[in-house]
């Protein structure tokens, strides 16, 4: 069943219309923006789970995560590509 209702000059979409609109918006994104959106979407979906998991960590574990994020934010992280290159190089002859 498809229907539209107009209240106060606002168009109410059906679920199918909303999904199609979202799909079209996502489909038009460039790769880097699509990857960013994927991260945001996964974070949104897992929001409650992650919050409850955070509460299960010890104070030391929480501080370790906070310290790691701060190091990355300060440019002290190592890009994944570099780590993967080094690991492949190291273990390719193993």
N, CA, C and O atoms as CSV, one atom per row, in Angstrom:
chain,resi,resn,atom,element,x,y,z
A,1,UNK,N,N,0.842,-1.176,0.000
A,1,UNK,CA,C,0.000,0.000,0.000
A,1,UNK,C,C,0.888,1.239,0.000
A,1,UNK,O,O,1.740,1.394,0.875
A,2,UNK,N,N,0.696,2.096,-0.953
A,2,UNK,CA,C,1.465,3.323,-1.081
A,2,UNK,C,C,0.512,4.498,-0.912
A,2,UNK,O,O,-0.556,4.548,-1.522
A,3,UNK,N,N,0.921,5.437,-0.073
A,3,UNK,CA,C,0.072,6.602,0.136
A,3,UNK,C,C,0.919,7.798,0.525
A,3,UNK,O,O,2.017,7.661,1.066
A,4,UNK,N,N,0.390,8.957,0.241
A,4,UNK,CA,C,1.009,10.206,0.633
A,4,UNK,C,C,-0.032,11.020,1.384
A,4,UNK,O,O,-1.208,11.030,1.019
A,5,UNK,N,N,0.398,11.687,2.413
A,5,UNK,CA,C,-0.480,12.579,3.156
A,5,UNK,C,C,0.191,13.936,3.248
A,5,UNK,O,O,1.410,14.025,3.389
A,6,UNK,N,N,-0.584,14.965,3.171
A,6,UNK,CA,C,-0.036,16.311,3.295
A,6,UNK,C,C,-0.644,16.957,4.534
A,6,UNK,O,O,-1.856,17.143,4.637
A,7,UNK,N,N,0.258,17.299,5.487
A,7,UNK,CA,C,-0.144,17.990,6.705
A,7,UNK,C,C,0.699,19.250,6.810
A,7,UNK,O,O,1.926,19.184,6.732
A,8,UNK,N,N,0.070,20.367,6.981
A,8,UNK,CA,C,0.776,21.643,7.096
A,8,UNK,C,C,1.800,21.818,5.976
A,8,UNK,O,O,2.916,22.277,6.220
A,9,UNK,N,N,1.429,21.460,4.771
A,9,UNK,CA,C,2.270,21.606,3.581
A,9,UNK,C,C,3.539,20.760,3.634
A,9,UNK,O,O,4.506,21.052,2.932
A,10,UNK,N,N,3.543,19.707,4.467
A,10,UNK,CA,C,4.683,18.790,4.531
A,10,UNK,C,C,4.257,17.463,3.919
A,10,UNK,O,O,3.164,16.965,4.188
A,11,UNK,N,N,5.115,16.907,3.108
A,11,UNK,CA,C,4.821,15.646,2.454
A,11,UNK,C,C,5.338,14.505,3.318
A,11,UNK,O,O,6.517,14.479,3.672
A,12,UNK,N,N,4.472,13.571,3.659
A,12,UNK,CA,C,4.851,12.403,4.431
A,12,UNK,C,C,5.121,11.273,3.448
A,12,UNK,O,O,4.243,10.915,2.662
A,13,UNK,N,N,6.322,10.708,3.481
A,13,UNK,CA,C,6.690,9.638,2.564
A,13,UNK,C,C,6.388,8.275,3.160
A,13,UNK,O,O,6.339,8.111,4.379
A,14,UNK,N,N,6.189,7.311,2.292
A,14,UNK,CA,C,6.059,5.936,2.747
A,14,UNK,C,C,7.455,5.412,3.067
A,14,UNK,O,O,8.451,6.039,2.706
A,15,UNK,N,N,7.533,4.276,3.734
A,15,UNK,CA,C,8.820,3.662,4.044
A,15,UNK,C,C,9.578,3.345,2.755
A,15,UNK,O,O,10.782,3.583,2.667
A,16,UNK,N,N,8.882,2.814,1.767
A,16,UNK,CA,C,9.520,2.478,0.480
A,16,UNK,C,C,10.100,3.717,-0.183
A,16,UNK,O,O,11.212,3.671,-0.709
A,17,UNK,N,N,9.368,4.817,-0.166
A,17,UNK,CA,C,9.860,6.058,-0.755
A,17,UNK,C,C,11.088,6.571,-0.013
A,17,UNK,O,O,12.041,7.051,-0.626
A,18,UNK,N,N,11.054,6.466,1.298
A,18,UNK,CA,C,12.182,6.913,2.105
A,18,UNK,C,C,13.423,6.071,1.810
A,18,UNK,O,O,14.517,6.612,1.653
A,19,UNK,N,N,13.257,4.764,1.736
A,19,UNK,CA,C,14.384,3.870,1.414
A,19,UNK,C,C,14.960,4.197,0.043
A,19,UNK,O,O,16.178,4.224,-0.130
A,20,UNK,N,N,14.094,4.443,-0.926
A,20,UNK,CA,C,14.556,4.775,-2.270
A,20,UNK,C,C,15.313,6.096,-2.272
A,20,UNK,O,O,16.351,6.220,-2.922
A,21,UNK,N,N,14.799,7.074,-1.552
A,21,UNK,CA,C,15.474,8.374,-1.461
A,21,UNK,C,C,16.855,8.218,-0.826
A,21,UNK,O,O,17.829,8.798,-1.306
A,22,UNK,N,N,16.940,7.442,0.244
A,22,UNK,CA,C,18.227,7.199,0.901
A,22,UNK,C,C,19.167,6.481,-0.050
A,22,UNK,O,O,20.333,6.856,-0.170
A,23,UNK,N,N,18.669,5.444,-0.733
A,23,UNK,CA,C,19.500,4.700,-1.685
A,23,UNK,C,C,20.067,5.625,-2.749
A,23,UNK,O,O,21.255,5.551,-3.061
A,24,UNK,N,N,19.242,6.486,-3.306
A,24,UNK,CA,C,19.709,7.395,-4.363
A,24,UNK,C,C,20.774,8.348,-3.847
A,24,UNK,O,O,21.748,8.629,-4.545
A,25,UNK,N,N,20.596,8.845,-2.633
A,25,UNK,CA,C,21.602,9.733,-2.043
A,25,UNK,C,C,22.926,8.995,-1.844
A,25,UNK,O,O,23.992,9.517,-2.172
A,26,UNK,N,N,22.851,7.787,-1.307
A,26,UNK,CA,C,24.050,6.989,-1.050
A,26,UNK,C,C,24.719,6.599,-2.363
A,26,UNK,O,O,25.944,6.632,-2.478
A,27,UNK,N,N,23.918,6.233,-3.340
A,27,UNK,CA,C,24.440,5.793,-4.630
A,27,UNK,C,C,25.212,6.892,-5.350
A,27,UNK,O,O,26.075,6.595,-6.175
A,28,UNK,N,N,24.920,8.140,-5.057
A,28,UNK,CA,C,25.580,9.254,-5.733
A,28,UNK,C,C,26.888,9.687,-5.056
A,28,UNK,O,O,27.584,10.565,-5.565
A,29,UNK,N,N,27.222,9.080,-3.920
A,29,UNK,CA,C,28.416,9.492,-3.179
A,29,UNK,C,C,29.700,8.981,-3.837
A,29,UNK,O,O,29.724,7.908,-4.440
A,30,UNK,N,N,30.757,9.768,-3.707
A,30,UNK,CA,C,32.083,9.320,-4.131
A,30,UNK,C,C,32.609,8.332,-3.102
A,30,UNK,O,O,32.104,8.268,-1.981
A,31,UNK,N,N,33.628,7.559,-3.483
A,31,UNK,CA,C,34.128,6.464,-2.654
A,31,UNK,C,C,34.492,6.907,-1.240
A,31,UNK,O,O,34.082,6.266,-0.272
A,32,UNK,N,N,35.251,7.985,-1.105
A,32,UNK,CA,C,35.686,8.404,0.234
A,32,UNK,C,C,34.503,8.837,1.106
A,32,UNK,O,O,34.487,8.576,2.309
A,33,UNK,N,N,33.521,9.494,0.500
A,33,UNK,CA,C,32.341,9.900,1.267
A,33,UNK,C,C,31.483,8.683,1.626
A,33,UNK,O,O,30.883,8.634,2.699
A,34,UNK,N,N,31.431,7.699,0.716
A,34,UNK,CA,C,30.682,6.476,0.979
A,34,UNK,C,C,31.301,5.715,2.147
A,34,UNK,O,O,30.583,5.214,3.012
A,35,UNK,N,N,32.632,5.627,2.177
A,35,UNK,CA,C,33.307,4.958,3.285
A,35,UNK,C,C,33.059,5.689,4.597
A,35,UNK,O,O,32.869,5.057,5.636
A,36,UNK,N,N,33.060,7.011,4.552
A,36,UNK,CA,C,32.782,7.809,5.750
A,36,UNK,C,C,31.350,7.561,6.229
A,36,UNK,O,O,31.115,7.386,7.424
A,37,UNK,N,N,30.404,7.546,5.305
A,37,UNK,CA,C,29.013,7.289,5.657
A,37,UNK,C,C,28.845,5.896,6.247
A,37,UNK,O,O,28.084,5.709,7.196
A,38,UNK,N,N,29.550,4.923,5.691
A,38,UNK,CA,C,29.478,3.559,6.212
A,38,UNK,C,C,29.916,3.531,7.675
A,38,UNK,O,O,29.266,2.895,8.504
A,39,UNK,N,N,31.007,4.211,7.993
A,39,UNK,CA,C,31.472,4.277,9.372
A,39,UNK,C,C,30.456,4.919,10.296
A,39,UNK,O,O,30.211,4.434,11.401
A,40,UNK,N,N,29.871,6.006,9.839
A,40,UNK,CA,C,28.849,6.696,10.642
A,40,UNK,C,C,27.646,5.789,10.849
A,40,UNK,O,O,27.109,5.711,11.954
A,41,UNK,N,N,27.219,5.103,9.792
A,41,UNK,CA,C,26.062,4.219,9.875
A,41,UNK,C,C,26.314,3.060,10.835
A,41,UNK,O,O,25.455,2.742,11.658
A,42,UNK,N,N,27.474,2.431,10.739
A,42,UNK,CA,C,27.807,1.326,11.634
A,42,UNK,C,C,27.868,1.821,13.078
A,42,UNK,O,O,27.381,1.146,13.985
A,43,UNK,N,N,28.455,2.979,13.294
A,43,UNK,CA,C,28.489,3.546,14.643
A,43,UNK,C,C,27.083,3.805,15.166
A,43,UNK,O,O,26.790,3.537,16.331
A,44,UNK,N,N,26.225,4.320,14.314
A,44,UNK,CA,C,24.840,4.583,14.720
A,44,UNK,C,C,24.125,3.287,15.086
A,44,UNK,O,O,23.442,3.214,16.107
A,45,UNK,N,N,24.283,2.272,14.253
A,45,UNK,CA,C,23.618,0.989,14.492
A,45,UNK,C,C,24.125,0.336,15.771
A,45,UNK,O,O,23.347,-0.246,16.526
A,46,UNK,N,N,25.422,0.433,16.011
A,46,UNK,CA,C,26.027,-0.223,17.169
A,46,UNK,C,C,26.103,0.663,18.401
A,46,UNK,O,O,26.731,0.290,19.392
A,47,UNK,N,N,25.480,1.819,18.355
A,47,UNK,CA,C,25.595,2.810,19.438
A,47,UNK,C,C,25.285,2.220,20.804
A,47,UNK,O,O,26.098,2.357,21.718
A,48,UNK,N,N,24.167,1.584,20.974
A,48,UNK,CA,C,23.799,1.052,22.292
A,48,UNK,C,C,24.735,-0.064,22.719
A,48,UNK,O,O,25.100,-0.153,23.891
A,49,UNK,N,N,25.124,-0.908,21.791
A,49,UNK,CA,C,26.024,-2.015,22.108
A,49,UNK,C,C,27.376,-1.473,22.578
A,49,UNK,O,O,27.929,-1.936,23.576
A,50,UNK,N,N,27.897,-0.493,21.851
A,50,UNK,CA,C,29.199,0.051,22.198
A,50,UNK,C,C,29.178,0.737,23.557
A,50,UNK,O,O,30.142,0.642,24.317
A,51,UNK,N,N,28.097,1.420,23.863
A,51,UNK,CA,C,27.999,2.093,25.159
A,51,UNK,C,C,28.001,1.069,26.286
A,51,UNK,O,O,28.678,1.255,27.297
A,52,UNK,N,N,27.246,-0.007,26.114
A,52,UNK,CA,C,27.211,-1.019,27.163
A,52,UNK,C,C,28.552,-1.740,27.264
A,52,UNK,O,O,28.962,-2.113,28.363
A,53,UNK,N,N,29.246,-1.945,26.137
A,53,UNK,CA,C,30.569,-2.565,26.171
A,53,UNK,C,C,31.578,-1.668,26.891
A,53,UNK,O,O,32.432,-2.157,27.631
A,54,UNK,N,N,31.479,-0.371,26.675
A,54,UNK,CA,C,32.388,0.579,27.329
A,54,UNK,C,C,32.270,0.452,28.849
A,54,UNK,O,O,33.276,0.505,29.557
A,55,UNK,N,N,31.072,0.289,29.339
A,55,UNK,CA,C,30.842,0.161,30.771
A,55,UNK,C,C,31.434,-1.101,31.370
A,55,UNK,O,O,31.661,-1.166,32.578
A,56,UNK,N,N,31.685,-2.102,30.543
A,56,UNK,CA,C,32.257,-3.361,31.020
A,56,UNK,C,C,33.779,-3.317,31.112
A,56,UNK,O,O,34.389,-4.217,31.690
A,57,UNK,N,N,34.397,-2.278,30.548
A,57,UNK,CA,C,35.858,-2.173,30.572
A,57,UNK,C,C,36.354,-1.683,31.922
A,57,UNK,O,O,35.655,-0.960,32.633
A,58,UNK,N,N,37.569,-2.088,32.263
A,58,UNK,CA,C,38.192,-1.577,33.481
A,58,UNK,C,C,38.655,-0.147,33.242
A,58,UNK,O,O,38.723,0.310,32.101
A,59,UNK,N,N,38.967,0.544,34.304
A,59,UNK,CA,C,39.466,1.919,34.193
A,59,UNK,C,C,40.739,1.960,33.357
A,59,UNK,O,O,40.929,2.870,32.551
A,60,UNK,N,N,41.615,0.968,33.552
A,60,UNK,CA,C,42.865,0.910,32.798
A,60,UNK,C,C,42.604,0.691,31.311
A,60,UNK,O,O,43.268,1.300,30.473
A,61,UNK,N,N,41.657,-0.160,30.978
A,61,UNK,CA,C,41.324,-0.404,29.576
A,61,UNK,C,C,40.747,0.854,28.929
A,61,UNK,O,O,41.105,1.201,27.804
A,62,UNK,N,N,39.860,1.528,29.642
A,62,UNK,CA,C,39.278,2.768,29.111
A,62,UNK,C,C,40.367,3.805,28.858
A,62,UNK,O,O,40.395,4.445,27.807
A,63,UNK,N,N,41.268,3.964,29.834
A,63,UNK,CA,C,42.333,4.950,29.686
A,63,UNK,C,C,43.257,4.593,28.528
A,63,UNK,O,O,43.732,5.479,27.817
A,64,UNK,N,N,43.514,3.305,28.337
A,64,UNK,CA,C,44.342,2.869,27.211
A,64,UNK,C,C,43.716,3.246,25.878
A,64,UNK,O,O,44.414,3.684,24.964
A,65,UNK,N,N,42.418,3.079,25.765
A,65,UNK,CA,C,41.717,3.450,24.530
A,65,UNK,C,C,41.758,4.963,24.329
A,65,UNK,O,O,42.021,5.440,23.225
A,66,UNK,N,N,41.500,5.710,25.391
A,66,UNK,CA,C,41.536,7.174,25.304
A,66,UNK,C,C,42.926,7.649,24.890
A,66,UNK,O,O,43.055,8.527,24.037
A,67,UNK,N,N,43.976,7.066,25.497
A,67,UNK,CA,C,45.348,7.435,25.144
A,67,UNK,C,C,45.647,7.116,23.684
A,67,UNK,O,O,46.281,7.914,22.994
A,68,UNK,N,N,45.197,5.958,23.208
A,68,UNK,CA,C,45.439,5.558,21.822
A,68,UNK,C,C,44.757,6.515,20.848
A,68,UNK,O,O,45.351,6.896,19.839
A,69,UNK,N,N,43.526,6.904,21.136
A,69,UNK,CA,C,42.808,7.844,20.270
A,69,UNK,C,C,43.521,9.195,20.245
A,69,UNK,O,O,43.644,9.816,19.189
A,70,UNK,N,N,43.988,9.644,21.400
A,70,UNK,CA,C,44.712,10.919,21.455
A,70,UNK,C,C,46.006,10.850,20.646
A,70,UNK,O,O,46.353,11.813,19.961
A,71,UNK,N,N,46.724,9.727,20.714
A,71,UNK,CA,C,47.945,9.568,19.924
A,71,UNK,C,C,47.644,9.644,18.429
A,71,UNK,O,O,48.364,10.298,17.674
A,72,UNK,N,N,46.573,8.969,18.008
A,72,UNK,CA,C,46.195,9.009,16.597
A,72,UNK,C,C,45.811,10.424,16.189
A,72,UNK,O,O,46.211,10.897,15.125
A,73,UNK,N,N,45.033,11.101,17.035
A,73,UNK,CA,C,44.632,12.476,16.741
A,73,UNK,C,C,45.834,13.408,16.644
A,73,UNK,O,O,45.785,14.406,15.924
A,74,UNK,N,N,46.913,13.095,17.360
A,74,UNK,CA,C,48.126,13.914,17.341
A,74,UNK,C,C,49.112,13.471,16.261
A,74,UNK,O,O,50.257,13.922,16.249
A,75,UNK,N,N,48.676,12.589,15.354
A,75,UNK,CA,C,49.519,12.174,14.239
A,75,UNK,C,C,50.568,11.143,14.590
A,75,UNK,O,O,51.504,10.939,13.817
A,76,UNK,N,N,50.443,10.484,15.732
A,76,UNK,CA,C,51.440,9.506,16.151
A,76,UNK,C,C,51.087,8.082,15.722
A,76,UNK,O,O,51.812,7.137,16.034
A,77,UNK,N,N,49.981,7.934,15.011
A,77,UNK,CA,C,49.565,6.606,14.563
A,77,UNK,C,C,50.362,6.156,13.346
A,77,UNK,O,O,51.020,6.965,12.692
A,78,UNK,N,N,50.300,4.877,13.049
A,78,UNK,CA,C,50.939,4.304,11.865
A,78,UNK,C,C,49.822,3.877,10.918
A,78,UNK,O,O,48.939,3.116,11.312
A,79,UNK,N,N,49.847,4.355,9.678
A,79,UNK,CA,C,48.788,3.990,8.738
A,79,UNK,C,C,48.710,2.476,8.532
A,79,UNK,O,O,49.731,1.789,8.500
A,80,UNK,N,N,47.505,1.977,8.396
A,80,UNK,CA,C,47.279,0.551,8.207
A,80,UNK,C,C,48.047,0.012,7.002
A,80,UNK,O,O,48.588,-1.092,7.055
A,81,UNK,N,N,48.096,0.782,5.922
A,81,UNK,CA,C,48.792,0.334,4.722
A,81,UNK,C,C,50.266,0.042,5.008
A,81,UNK,O,O,50.820,-0.932,4.498
A,82,UNK,N,N,50.892,0.881,5.818
A,82,UNK,CA,C,52.307,0.696,6.150
A,82,UNK,C,C,52.495,-0.561,7.005
A,82,UNK,O,O,53.430,-1.329,6.781
A,83,UNK,N,N,51.620,-0.767,7.970
A,83,UNK,CA,C,51.709,-1.957,8.819
A,83,UNK,C,C,51.507,-3.210,7.986
A,83,UNK,O,O,52.262,-4.172,8.126
A,84,UNK,N,N,50.501,-3.215,7.122
A,84,UNK,CA,C,50.231,-4.383,6.291
A,84,UNK,C,C,51.394,-4.663,5.348
A,84,UNK,O,O,51.752,-5.822,5.143
A,85,UNK,N,N,51.985,-3.628,4.777
A,85,UNK,CA,C,53.149,-3.798,3.898
A,85,UNK,C,C,54.292,-4.450,4.661
A,85,UNK,O,O,54.911,-5.396,4.176
A,86,UNK,N,N,54.572,-3.938,5.866
A,86,UNK,CA,C,55.666,-4.492,6.676
A,86,UNK,C,C,55.395,-5.935,7.082
A,86,UNK,O,O,56.307,-6.762,7.072
A,87,UNK,N,N,54.165,-6.242,7.434
A,87,UNK,CA,C,53.821,-7.621,7.831
A,87,UNK,C,C,53.915,-8.578,6.651
A,87,UNK,O,O,54.411,-9.696,6.795
A,88,UNK,N,N,53.446,-8.151,5.497
A,88,UNK,CA,C,53.547,-9.007,4.302
A,88,UNK,C,C,55.009,-9.248,3.939
A,88,UNK,O,O,55.403,-10.357,3.577
A,89,UNK,N,N,55.794,-8.192,4.043
A,89,UNK,CA,C,57.217,-8.307,3.738
A,89,UNK,C,C,57.909,-9.250,4.719
A,89,UNK,O,O,58.723,-10.083,4.322
A,90,UNK,N,N,57.582,-9.112,5.985
A,90,UNK,CA,C,58.206,-9.910,7.027
A,90,UNK,C,C,57.821,-11.379,6.939
A,90,UNK,O,O,58.663,-12.258,7.125
A,91,UNK,N,N,56.542,-11.648,6.652
A,91,UNK,CA,C,56.066,-13.020,6.693
A,91,UNK,C,C,55.876,-13.664,5.318
A,91,UNK,O,O,55.373,-14.784,5.234
A,92,UNK,N,N,56.261,-12.995,4.262
A,92,UNK,CA,C,56.090,-13.577,2.936
A,92,UNK,C,C,57.037,-14.758,2.712
A,92,UNK,O,O,56.756,-15.626,1.885
A,93,UNK,N,N,58.126,-14.797,3.424
A,93,UNK,CA,C,59.096,-15.890,3.272
A,93,UNK,C,C,59.037,-16.877,4.428
A,93,UNK,O,O,59.881,-17.769,4.521
A,94,UNK,N,N,58.063,-16.734,5.302
A,94,UNK,CA,C,57.984,-17.596,6.480
A,94,UNK,C,C,57.463,-18.976,6.151
A,94,UNK,O,O,57.339,-19.818,7.040
